[in-house]
Amino acid sequence: MSDRYTLKSPLKKLNPKSKILATIIFTLITLCFFKITTGLMLIGFMVLVILISNIPFVTFYRAIKKSRYILLIIFILSIVLTFSITIPLYIITKIILIILSFTLLMHTTTFAELFVGFEKVLKPFKEYVKPKKEALKIVMGLKNISIFADEIERTIKLRKKKKGNSKNLKDIFDNIKETINLIKKNTKQKQKQFKKTMTIKSFTLNKARTNYKMKSWKFLDTCYLGMYIILLILIILKGVLL
């Protein structure tokens, strides 16, 4: 996450709303596809966007690597519940594409921009939801997912160094139990720290928020969001025509 401040990307110049809307569109498309050809289209599109972003591929590889334990658990559970290999592969592909999409968003947008951006995106629905409250929940949720993934990797590495490889079944289960408890404890601590930081920076529902300077909507924002809308139209047409 700290790479966000050092990476040079043209996407950093965009208005946060265009990036948020683009991510939402891509996520919805990804959740709805069930064809191999559509999956290949989405993979190709994501590779193109990553190339445009100028963010090294290793950044996205790290994001997937940090999520590998979660992906493995989901994959195993999917096989057990569906008695199939095809559906779990679809599920994992979808999750990886969503991880890549949100990694792109998080590495090119600050938390201040995300908070204000989500608030503005939700404003048309203010009769049904409280934009500020929901924006805060989303930003906290995104950060908590990142903290959780980091803590899983860090805790498992520490446990391996401390305990080594045990062949005893009881020791293995004890290690798993202790690791889960450590992950829970460390995740809660990090979440509390982040919550305090957000409150200090006036990201709270109880105080008036600081008016952060946001990037204005430009032609590049229209082009970027337009790419995703074109992808959506092509996939809809593909579904209708084939």
C-alpha positions, 0 to 999 in steps of 0.5 A, a space after each residue: 500500500 505504501 507504494 501508492 505514494 512513490 509510483 508514477 502513474 498517469 491515473 493519479 491525475 484522474 478525478 477519483 469519481 472516474 476511477 471509482 465508477 470504472 472499478 464498479 463497472 469492471 467489478 459488476 462485469 466480472 461478477 456476471 461473466 460465465 463464459 471463457 471468451 468473456 473471461 479472456 476479454 476481461 483479462 486482456 482488458 485488465 492487462 491493457 489498463 495495467 500497461 496504461 497505468 505505468 504501474 509495474 506488474 510486480 505490484 499486482 503480483 504482490 497483491 495476488 500473492 498476499 491473497 493466496 491463502 484466502 484464494 486457496 481456502 475459497 478454491 477448496 471450499 468451492 470444490 467441496 460444495 460444487 463437486 466440480 473444478 470448472 466453477 471454482 476456477 471461474 470463481 478464483 478468476 473473478 476474485 483475481 480480476 477484482 483484486 487487480 482492479 481494486 489494486 489499481 484503484 488503491 495505488 492511484 488514489 489516496 484515502 482522502 480522494 477515495 472517501 470524497 469520491 465515494 461520497 460524491 458517487 453515492 450522492 444521487 442515492 442520498 434518499 436511500 443511503 447516507 453518502 458520508 456514512 457509506 463512503 466511510 464504511 467502504 474506505 474502512 472496509 477496503 483498508 481492513 481487507 488489505 490489513 487482513 491479507 497482510 496479517 495472514 501472510 506476516 503471521 504465517 511466515 513468523 509461525 513457520 520460522 518459530 515452529 518449523 514443519 511439524 509432521 504430527 497431526 495434533 501439532 499441525 491443528 494446534 499451529 493452525 488454531 494459534 495462527 488464526 487467533 494471532 491473525 485475529 488479534 493483530 488485525 483488530 489492533 491494526 484496524 483500531 490504529 487506522 480508525 484513530 488515524 481516520 478520526 485525527 484526519 477528520 474522516 469521521 461522522 461527528 465532525 465537519 470534514 476538512 475540504 480536501 482539494 480534489 482533482 477536477 473532471 477532465 477529458 482524460 477522465 471521460 476517456 478512461 471511464 469511456 473505455 470501461 463503458 465500451 467494454 460493458 457494451 461489447 460484453 452485453 452485445 456479445 451475450 445477445 449476439 452469441 
